[in-house]
Amino acid sequence: MKKLALSIFTLLVTMTCQAQHFDLVPLGIYGGEQEDNLSAYLVGTPKDTAFLCLDAGTINTGIRKAIALKSLNGSVETILHNQIKGYFISHGHLDHLSGLIINSPADSKKNIFAIDPVLQILQNHYFITDTWINFGDQGQKPILGKYHYNSLQEGLETQVPNTTLSLTAYELSHVNPYKSSAALVHYDNHYLLYLGDTGADRVEKSDQLDKLWNTIAPLIKNKQLNSILIEVSFPNNQPENLLFGHLTPNLLLEELLKLKEKTGLKNLQGLSIVVTHRKPTGDNPEIIKNELLKNNPLKVNYIFPEQGKKISLN
């Protein structure tokens, strides 16, 4: 009887550890060129229709693709207005926010979450009369006030209104000293980490990734963080002086090996790594995929997202 009870307990613990805590719907996956498929990921929880949009390079086309693949339910207008509850913008480059800008006239009132340098870029360069119109609630007049700028302070958790999610921002280096950022998304004692564009610390002469690894290592060891979305923009043959603040498969492995020193190998094995921001030039996406899969000594679980196709993450 004791053995049976222990077996049932073990099964329940295993099922709990493997439970799906996040749904991810890629609205766009690439890092340039294909303007209908640029970085944007809806994150929510299973059986919920309230999403936070992690970056916003492509919105409308991605929603339509997700509807066609039955990853989202409803009309484009309903999903844009009612299901996307806010945007986290990692940095100010167009391939991460052009969908937000172009869809702003059709959007509903909501929050834009970003660190201050990114909010300043939105205020000073995009939501201005010369380029568009000011749909924000600060900056150049006339102020339409559709979007509320929600300033994220590094390391301070912020609730996403009308969702069960909260997020915490951390700075990244994307051609030092230009600032990009990561979002640690929190739901029910579980976490998902999304990184905007980032270079490796060694190349960037920075310690931003090292500080981020220090933050998330305890969460990985406690099985609270099982998924990381991180960019790999170029294949390994890209010269380091032409990376422009991005990663290659070898540089990602270099950083993951540093993370392993903080978590232990066993805790890193099986970690889901969603590979974002592959540059779509030529055969680059497939080359990057092959290089990652062929050199995976840590035995992480590489996931290569497809536009509109839902991914369930634990």
Secondary structure as the mmCIF struct_conf table of DSSP 4:
data_model
#
loop_
_struct_conf.conf_type_id
_struct_conf.id
_struct_conf.beg_label_comp_id
_struct_conf.beg_label_asym_id
_struct_conf.beg_label_seq_id
_struct_conf.end_label_comp_id
_struct_conf.end_label_asym_id
_struct_conf.end_label_seq_id
HELX_RH_AL_P HELX_RH_AL_P1 LYS A 2 GLN A 18
STRN STRN1 PHE A 22 GLY A 28
STRN STRN2 TYR A 30 TYR A 30
BEND BEND1 GLY A 31 GLU A 33
TURN_TY1_P TURN_TY1_P1 GLU A 35 ASP A 36
BEND BEND2 ASN A 37 ASN A 37
STRN STRN3 LEU A 38 LEU A 38
BEND BEND3 SER A 39 SER A 39
STRN STRN4 ALA A 40 GLY A 44
TURN_TY1_P TURN_TY1_P2 PRO A 46 LYS A 47
STRN STRN5 PHE A 51 LEU A 54
BEND BEND4 GLY A 57 GLY A 57
HELX_RH_AL_P HELX_RH_AL_P2 ASN A 60 ALA A 68
TURN_TY1_P TURN_TY1_P3 LEU A 69 LYS A 70
BEND BEND5 SER A 71 LEU A 72
BEND BEND6 GLY A 74 GLY A 74
HELX_RH_AL_P HELX_RH_AL_P3 VAL A 76 THR A 78
HELX_RH_PI_P HELX_RH_PI_P1 ILE A 79 GLN A 83
STRN STRN6 ILE A 84 PHE A 88
BEND BEND7 HIS A 91 GLY A 92
HELX_RH_3T_P HELX_RH_3T_P1 LEU A 94 HIS A 96
TURN_TY1_P TURN_TY1_P4 LEU A 97 LEU A 97
HELX_RH_AL_P HELX_RH_AL_P4 SER A 98 ASN A 103
HELX_RH_3T_P HELX_RH_3T_P2 SER A 104 ALA A 106
BEND BEND8 LYS A 109 LYS A 109
STRN STRN7 LYS A 110 ALA A 114
HELX_RH_AL_P HELX_RH_AL_P5 ASP A 116 ILE A 121
HELX_RH_PI_P HELX_RH_PI_P2 LEU A 122 TYR A 126
BEND BEND9 PHE A 127 ILE A 128
TURN_TY1_P TURN_TY1_P5 THR A 129 THR A 131
BEND BEND10 TRP A 132 TRP A 132
STRN STRN8 ASN A 134 GLY A 136
BEND BEND11 ASP A 137 PRO A 142
STRN STRN9 ILE A 143 SER A 151
HELX_LH_PP_P HELX_LH_PP_P1 LEU A 152 GLN A 153
TURN_TY1_P TURN_TY1_P6 GLU A 154 GLY A 155
STRN STRN10 THR A 158 GLN A 159
TURN_TY1_P TURN_TY1_P7 PRO A 161 ASN A 162
BEND BEND12 THR A 163 THR A 164
STRN STRN11 SER A 166 SER A 173
BEND BEND13 HIS A 174 VAL A 175
TURN_TY1_P TURN_TY1_P8 ASN A 176 PRO A 177
BEND BEND14 TYR A 178 TYR A 178
STRN STRN12 LYS A 179 TYR A 187
TURN_TY1_P TURN_TY1_P9 ASP A 188 ASN A 189
STRN STRN13 HIS A 190 LEU A 195
BEND BEND15 ASP A 197 ASP A 197
HELX_RH_AL_P HELX_RH_AL_P6 ASP A 201 GLU A 204
TURN_TY1_P TURN_TY1_P10 LYS A 205 LYS A 205
HELX_RH_AL_P HELX_RH_AL_P7 GLN A 208 LYS A 221
TURN_TY1_P TURN_TY1_P11 ASN A 222 LYS A 223
BEND BEND16 GLN A 224 GLN A 224
STRN STRN14 LEU A 225 GLU A 231
BEND BEND17 PHE A 234 PHE A 234
TURN_TY1_P TURN_TY1_P12 ASN A 236 ASN A 237
BEND BEND18 GLN A 238 GLN A 238
HELX_RH_3T_P HELX_RH_3T_P3 GLU A 240 LEU A 242
BEND BEND19 PHE A 244 GLY A 245
HELX_RH_AL_P HELX_RH_AL_P8 PRO A 249 THR A 263
HELX_RH_AL_P HELX_RH_AL_P9 LEU A 265 LEU A 268
TURN_TY1_P TURN_TY1_P13 GLN A 269 GLY A 270
STRN STRN15 SER A 272 THR A 276
STRN STRN16 ARG A 278 ARG A 278
BEND BEND20 THR A 281 THR A 281
TURN_TY1_P TURN_TY1_P14 GLY A 282 ASP A 283
HELX_RH_AL_P HELX_RH_AL_P10 ASN A 284 LYS A 294
BEND BEND21 ASN A 295 ASN A 295
TURN_TY1_P TURN_TY1_P15 PRO A 297 LEU A 298
STRN STRN17 ASN A 301 ILE A 303
TURN_TY1_P TURN_TY1_P16 GLN A 307 GLY A 308
STRN STRN18 ILE A 311 LEU A 313
#
